[in-house]
Amino acid sequence: MVFEAIVFGVILLALGYWATMFVMGRRDDVLHGKFVEDEPAAEPVRFMPRARPAAPRPNKDSLQALLTVIKQDLHDAARS
């Protein structure tokens, strides 16, 4: 009884697969058992970013002030 149920289940599974492929339009797979190659995908569109104007460069004094603040923060964090 169990063997017959397994055979019946496999047959139902095969019929379900066949019906799914047929409905999806893969009739060559269903009828001939050949796996049809998908159409090659179009070449992806490459994103070309717009050229942005260059940001103004910070002067040496502002960079020195930033470095001083960072050093002070590190020093305070090391003492904690």
Kinemage of the C-alpha trace (Angstrom):
@kinemage 1
@onewidth
@group {chain A} dominant
@subgroup {mainchain}
@vectorlist {calphas} color= white
{ca met a 1} P 0.000 0.000 0.000
{ca val a 2} L 2.819 2.454 0.879
{ca phe a 3} L 4.741 1.615 -2.293
{ca glu a 4} L 1.699 2.340 -4.439
{ca ala a 5} L 1.232 5.700 -2.666
{ca ile a 6} L 4.864 6.629 -3.350
{ca val a 7} L 4.576 5.686 -7.036
{ca phe a 8} L 1.320 7.623 -7.307
{ca gly a 9} L 2.968 10.650 -5.630
{ca val a 10} L 5.916 10.583 -8.030
{ca ile a 11} L 3.546 10.396 -11.005
{ca leu a 12} L 1.551 13.360 -9.651
{ca leu a 13} L 4.775 15.313 -9.130
{ca ala a 14} L 5.867 14.622 -12.720
{ca leu a 15} L 2.470 15.669 -14.076
{ca gly a 16} L 2.599 18.863 -12.013
{ca tyr a 17} L 6.070 19.660 -13.360
{ca trp a 18} L 4.934 18.982 -16.920
{ca ala a 19} L 1.865 21.194 -16.526
{ca thr a 20} L 3.909 24.015 -14.978
{ca met a 21} L 6.455 23.972 -17.800
{ca phe a 22} L 3.688 23.853 -20.387
{ca val a 23} L 1.865 26.820 -18.861
{ca met a 24} L 5.107 28.814 -18.563
{ca gly a 25} L 5.698 28.405 -22.284
{ca arg a 26} L 8.664 26.033 -22.063
{ca arg a 27} L 6.968 23.629 -24.456
{ca asp a 28} L 10.247 22.414 -25.967
{ca asp a 29} L 11.312 21.252 -22.512
{ca val a 30} L 7.997 19.479 -22.042
{ca leu a 31} L 7.697 17.863 -25.441
{ca his a 32} L 11.296 16.947 -26.234
{ca gly a 33} L 13.056 17.033 -22.883
{ca lys a 34} L 15.518 19.611 -24.224
{ca phe a 35} L 16.484 22.542 -22.087
{ca val a 36} L 16.132 25.666 -24.155
{ca glu a 37} L 18.737 28.366 -23.670
{ca asp a 38} L 17.333 31.646 -22.444
{ca glu a 39} L 17.725 34.649 -24.695
{ca pro a 40} L 20.921 36.508 -23.897
{ca ala a 41} L 20.294 39.504 -21.695
{ca ala a 42} L 20.855 42.935 -23.124
{ca glu a 43} L 24.057 44.634 -22.067
{ca pro a 44} L 23.485 46.467 -18.795
{ca val a 45} L 23.119 50.203 -18.935
{ca arg a 46} L 26.181 51.845 -17.516
{ca phe a 47} L 25.632 54.734 -15.166
{ca met a 48} L 27.654 57.778 -16.064
{ca pro a 49} L 27.658 60.252 -13.179
{ca arg a 50} L 27.380 63.926 -13.980
{ca ala a 51} L 30.511 65.936 -13.553
{ca arg a 52} L 30.231 68.011 -10.403
{ca pro a 53} L 32.192 71.169 -9.896
{ca ala a 54} L 35.142 70.621 -7.613
{ca ala a 55} L 34.526 71.500 -3.985
{ca pro a 56} L 36.599 74.388 -2.718
{ca arg a 57} L 39.698 73.202 -0.959
{ca pro a 58} L 39.930 74.066 2.711
{ca asn a 59} L 42.795 76.301 3.614
{ca lys a 60} L 45.698 75.183 5.752
{ca asp a 61} L 44.465 77.032 8.854
{ca ser a 62} L 41.113 75.231 8.917
{ca leu a 63} L 42.821 71.860 8.499
{ca gln a 64} L 45.224 72.703 11.310
{ca ala a 65} L 42.316 73.691 13.560
{ca leu a 66} L 40.513 70.432 12.751
{ca leu a 67} L 43.636 68.434 13.531
{ca thr a 68} L 43.999 70.238 16.843
{ca val a 69} L 40.388 69.444 17.796
{ca ile a 70} L 40.839 65.776 16.871
{ca lys a 71} L 44.040 65.540 18.920
{ca gln a 72} L 42.297 67.117 21.896
{ca asp a 73} L 39.368 64.680 21.612
{ca leu a 74} L 41.750 61.710 21.449
{ca his a 75} L 43.684 63.022 24.429
{ca asp a 76} L 40.449 63.442 26.436
{ca ala a 77} L 39.290 59.942 25.458
{ca ala a 78} L 42.625 58.443 26.517
{ca arg a 79} L 42.387 60.067 29.964
{ca ser a 80} L 38.895 58.699 30.586
